[in-house]
Amino acid sequence: MPHPDPPGPVTGRPTEPSPVISITGLSRSFGEVVAVRGLDVTVNAGEMFGIVGPDGSGKSTIIRMLCGILTPGAGTGSILGQDIVSGRAALKRDLGYLSQKFTLYGDLSVDENIEFFAELHRVFDYADLREELLEFTQLTPFRDRLAERLSGGMKQKLALICTLIHRPKVIFLDEPTTGVDPVSRRELWGLLQKLNSDGMTIILCTPYLDEAERCARVAFIHDGELLRVDTPANLRRIIPGRMVEIVCDNPRRAIEILNAGVEYQRSQVFGDRIRVLVGGDGSDRDLIAPIETVLSGAGLPVASWRFVKPSLEDVFIYLMLMEEASTR
């Protein structure tokens, strides 16, 4: 396989969507804790599909139910026409799973790990594919190195090879870039983009909104519930009004002041800046003036401001706040 081009947005291949995964009412609890609640999702063939949410939102539980590691508490799901519970054994050959933690054997070499996972899937004619995948991931020079002596990025590349060695049709990636350095993260995304452009269906769990931008569609998950599923472009259109980014002293105090009123209750801190959702007509100056008045009156004059396009992080926070408001 050739070395991939630098990664960019992934759009998914099919012009006429063909469902590969269908989920209806999928739920799972651990004791009194509801991890996933009534999930309805469809994933199309050849799609890079992102499941996005903070830690503890239910992302990994969803993946583990789909892979047959956990049994759903309620609801149904199918992958490639097979039920995820009754067809679990039949699906093993067609699914690949890469967890967020390194699960390979540190005292085995790169080659030995690949051999082990190939034969675990009862695949014995893997020699040619192993060579292709080692070249694809640029691990050929390290094939005799023990896995425990690989860098974090190289370990994830090896884990990806072991995920692909039995030629799955669908792969699940559970936060694959967590703890990986920026260069290795970019290289791993290049590999995923190449796999997706070749037609592989990829379901990615991630807490990173910049990774969600690369997916064809994104499912926002919060507290085990689905907030919204759509393309990144359509999700950014959800936010009403306009977003203004403001620089001032003590941004956290500024947010407290703005959120204490009625008009700016969806203001958020972004690093050393704040973002405020404003509505109504008028010029930029007309829209920013009331905010300047409120903050200046509290001894926090606005140093600078600019109107910006909403990011997926803005959208997620907006949807989360709307969900919380609806349950009060």
Summary of the structure (lengths in Angstrom):
residues: 328
radius of gyration: 22.8
end to end distance: 53.6
largest distance: 73.7
contacts: 1011
relative contact order: 0.14
helix: 36%
strand: 27%
